[in-house]
Amino acid sequence: MIELMDKHTATNLYFDKSFNIQAVKLLPGEYFVTTKDMLLVTVLGSCVAACIRDNQSGIGGMNHFMLPDGGGDANSPMNASARYGTYAMEILINQLLKLGARRANLEAKVFGGGNVISGMTQANVGPRNAEFVKQFLKIEGIRIVAQDLVDIYPRKVYFFPKTSKVLVKKLKKLHNNTIQQREKDYSRRLNKSSNQEKGNVVELFA
């Protein structure tokens, strides 16, 4: 059993003057779903974001996650690391359905998984995240209508669920290491939680 915790809903709400719209910024380990005309924003390095929406109602949401540094086959149901990605995807989909989205209408756009973090023991963490999200959506029967995965650059993603519009900016010139440090800290938390698992209960993103 995976313990779901709503405390991981993104809370960084603001008004985006550039697009003249209410917006929310997602940090690693967070998700957000909405029925409103909003902008969902996140910055990705090795992490992956899935933007999923009901293509009829416009109900949509985004998550931002990374697999723990477990190595091995991220798609194997026996791999503990994959369970963390499964949590991030399932909570997003389940919350969309609770808001009234229909599973048959769901479509996805996926981003991230870049090779941007040095010093991790699992060098291919970005590609593993990217492969996981593609395989998960394939198994769930949710069509991927757009993707921008792997590469060597961080990305800033702007998702407008009501219209399905996504803008992706490749951050080819960074003036600080904020993204890398944020994801390293997040990875350490994930690995700590993974190592502290007891039985079949996983407390995620603690």
C-alpha positions as semicolon CSV with decimal commas, in nm:
position;residue;x (nm);y (nm);z (nm)
1;M;0,000;0,000;0,000
2;I;0,122;0,348;-0,082
3;E;0,024;0,619;0,163
4;L;-0,108;0,927;-0,019
5;M;-0,049;1,263;0,144
6;D;-0,226;1,576;0,022
7;K;0,040;1,790;0,193
8;H;0,231;1,759;-0,134
9;T;-0,012;1,979;-0,324
10;A;0,176;2,286;-0,451
11;T;0,092;2,597;-0,247
12;N;0,306;2,862;-0,417
13;L;0,022;3,060;-0,579
14;Y;0,084;3,393;-0,749
15;F;-0,044;3,616;-1,027
16;D;0,167;3,593;-1,341
17;K;0,181;3,940;-1,495
18;S;0,343;3,818;-1,816
19;F;0,045;3,599;-1,902
20;N;-0,213;3,793;-1,698
21;I;-0,333;3,479;-1,521
22;Q;-0,343;3,314;-1,180
23;A;-0,052;3,072;-1,152
24;V;0,107;2,813;-0,926
25;K;0,474;2,710;-0,908
26;L;0,551;2,344;-0,844
27;L;0,862;2,234;-0,656
28;P;1,011;1,881;-0,656
29;G;0,772;1,629;-0,501
30;E;0,462;1,844;-0,555
31;Y;0,154;1,820;-0,776
32;F;-0,142;2,044;-0,855
33;V;-0,480;1,988;-1,019
34;T;-0,741;2,244;-1,118
35;T;-1,072;2,302;-1,294
36;K;-0,990;2,670;-1,341
37;D;-0,816;2,863;-1,615
38;M;-0,471;2,875;-1,455
39;L;-0,102;2,850;-1,536
40;L;0,107;2,571;-1,385
41;V;0,482;2,635;-1,381
42;T;0,784;2,427;-1,285
43;V;1,158;2,409;-1,351
44;L;1,304;2,066;-1,429
45;G;1,654;1,927;-1,429
46;S;1,673;1,550;-1,386
47;C;1,316;1,543;-1,258
48;V;1,016;1,477;-1,480
49;A;0,680;1,655;-1,499
50;A;0,366;1,499;-1,642
51;C;0,101;1,745;-1,760
52;I;-0,227;1,553;-1,780
53;R;-0,570;1,690;-1,876
54;D;-0,918;1,587;-1,978
55;N;-0,928;1,698;-2,342
56;Q;-1,301;1,766;-2,323
57;S;-1,348;1,949;-1,992
58;G;-1,004;2,109;-1,958
59;I;-0,960;1,972;-1,605
60;G;-0,587;1,929;-1,572
61;G;-0,283;1,904;-1,352
62;M;0,091;1,863;-1,327
63;N;0,334;1,674;-1,108
64;H;0,710;1,705;-1,055
65;F;0,896;1,395;-0,943
66;M;1,215;1,192;-0,945
67;L;1,282;0,823;-0,884
68;P;1,504;0,745;-0,585
69;D;1,858;0,645;-0,669
70;G;1,779;0,275;-0,667
71;G;1,925;0,176;-1,001
72;G;1,807;-0,128;-1,192
73;D;1,500;-0,145;-1,411
74;A;1,279;0,152;-1,320
75;N;0,983;-0,013;-1,497
76;S;0,990;-0,335;-1,297
77;P;0,693;-0,364;-1,057
78;M;0,935;-0,521;-0,807
79;N;1,167;-0,221;-0,812
80;A;1,116;-0,005;-0,501
81;S;1,230;0,306;-0,688
82;A;0,950;0,272;-0,944
83;R;0,694;0,276;-0,665
84;Y;0,780;0,639;-0,593
85;G;0,715;0,737;-0,953
86;T;0,397;0,532;-0,948
87;Y;0,280;0,729;-0,645
88;A;0,346;1,062;-0,816
89;M;0,154;0,954;-1,127
90;E;-0,135;0,784;-0,949
91;I;-0,205;1,070;-0,710
92;L;-0,217;1,314;-1,004
93;I;-0,455;1,094;-1,204
94;N;-0,674;1,014;-0,903
95;Q;-0,710;1,380;-0,809
96;L;-0,805;1,468;-1,167
97;L;-1,076;1,201;-1,160
98;K;-1,203;1,334;-0,826
99;L;-1,248;1,677;-0,986
100;G;-1,461;1,524;-1,261
101;A;-1,214;1,434;-1,536
102;R;-1,300;1,122;-1,736
103;R;-1,025;0,864;-1,766
104;A;-1,109;0,796;-2,132
105;N;-1,044;1,163;-2,212
106;L;-0,705;1,193;-2,043
107;E;-0,400;1,290;-2,249
108;A;-0,047;1,371;-2,137
109;K;0,248;1,590;-2,220
110;V;0,574;1,497;-2,049
111;F;0,894;1,691;-1,992
112;G;1,232;1,678;-1,818
113;G;1,472;1,396;-1,741
114;G;1,780;1,592;-1,842
115;N;2,136;1,487;-1,757
116;V;2,206;1,795;-1,548
117;I;2,307;1,669;-1,203
118;S;2,663;1,557;-1,138
119;G;2,777;1,360;-0,837
120;M;2,483;1,121;-0,808
121;T;2,569;0,755;-0,770
122;Q;2,316;0,667;-1,040
123;A;2,443;0,863;-1,341
124;N;2,142;0,801;-1,563
125;V;1,878;0,930;-1,320
126;G;1,730;1,167;-1,582
127;P;1,683;0,904;-1,855
128;R;1,543;0,660;-1,598
129;N;1,281;0,917;-1,497
130;A;1,195;0,982;-1,862
131;E;1,162;0,613;-1,947
132;F;0,952;0,549;-1,639
133;V;0,691;0,815;-1,718
134;K;0,656;0,695;-2,077
135;Q;0,613;0,334;-1,972
136;F;0,368;0,420;-1,695
137;L;0,143;0,616;-1,929
138;K;0,161;0,340;-2,190
139;I;0,051;0,081;-1,936
140;E;-0,230;0,307;-1,814
141;G;-0,351;0,369;-2,168
142;I;-0,303;0,746;-2,148
143;R;-0,187;0,889;-2,478
144;I;0,125;1,109;-2,485
145;V;0,050;1,392;-2,727
146;A;0,376;1,585;-2,675
147;Q;0,711;1,531;-2,507
148;D;1,047;1,695;-2,454
149;L;1,266;1,454;-2,259
150;V;1,633;1,389;-2,171
151;D;1,890;1,624;-2,336
152;I;2,146;1,808;-2,121
153;Y;1,957;2,126;-2,029
154;P;1,716;2,215;-1,750
155;R;1,373;2,330;-1,866
156;K;1,112;2,575;-1,748
157;V;0,764;2,446;-1,830
158;Y;0,446;2,655;-1,852
159;F;0,124;2,450;-1,872
160;F;-0,222;2,595;-1,940
161;P;-0,460;2,305;-1,864
162;K;-0,775;2,472;-2,001
163;T;-0,630;2,508;-2,350
164;S;-0,363;2,233;-2,339
165;K;-0,099;2,488;-2,437
166;V;0,254;2,424;-2,310
167;L;0,556;2,650;-2,341
168;V;0,900;2,503;-2,275
169;K;1,210;2,714;-2,229
170;K;1,550;2,543;-2,239
171;L;1,772;2,701;-1,974
172;K;2,102;2,683;-2,160
173;K;2,271;2,949;-1,951
174;L;2,234;2,930;-1,575
175;H;2,388;3,188;-1,347
176;N;2,360;2,976;-1,031
177;N;2,316;2,615;-0,922
178;T;1,969;2,654;-0,768
179;I;1,809;2,383;-0,983
180;Q;2,087;2,132;-0,928
181;Q;2,098;2,194;-0,553
182;R;1,719;2,173;-0,518
183;E;1,711;1,840;-0,698
184;K;2,009;1,702;-0,505
185;D;1,833;1,787;-0,178
186;Y;1,514;1,628;-0,306
187;S;1,704;1,316;-0,415
188;R;1,860;1,282;-0,070
189;R;1,515;1,299;0,092
190;L;1,382;1,035;-0,144
191;N;1,675;0,803;-0,085
192;K;1,640;0,846;0,292
193;S;1,270;0,760;0,273
194;S;1,344;0,463;0,048
195;N;1,601;0,328;0,293
196;Q;1,359;0,366;0,585
197;E;1,074;0,167;0,427
198;K;0,909;-0,079;0,664
199;G;0,702;-0,366;0,525
200;N;0,494;-0,261;0,226
201;V;0,412;0,091;0,347
202;V;0,598;0,375;0,182
203;E;0,585;0,727;0,325
204;L;0,677;0,931;0,023
205;F;0,860;1,260;-0,012
206;A;0,897;1,301;0,362
